[in-house]
Amino acid sequence: MKFLKKLFRKKEAVKSPQNSLKDDVNKNYVCLTTDPINTVNDLRKGSWNMDKVRQGFAMGILRYAKQSEVDKARELGIIKD
């Protein structure tokens, strides 16, 4: 009986401390995981084969760029608005 009570008892959720520095992911930009700042690309410009982009996400080659990486690429002149 005690076993069933322990089994079905709700566990208290442990809250992790929230980071005050939040770096949101910008869904319009993709980059290589190995060199994110120098490989940031804008998905809204150019002709993209989205099947290949999704394959890159699945294989871990590509990922969405963080906002700080996009800002740094703009600062360096890699991305031109």
C-alpha positions, 0 to 999 in steps of 0.5 A: 500500500505504501508503495502505491502511495509513493508511486502516485504521489505528485513530485514537487517541480524543481524550478530552475533559476531563470537567466536574466540574459536571454538570447532569443533565437532569430528564426529568419537566420540560419548558420553553421554550428561550427562557425555561426557568426561568419556563416549567418544567412538570411532565409528571407533573401535568395532562393533556398531549397528548404528540404536541404535546410531541414536536412541540415537541421536534422543532421546538426550541420545548420541551426538557427542563429541567436540574436547576438550572433546576428547582431555581431554579423551585422556589425562585421558587415556579413549581413547587409540589410 
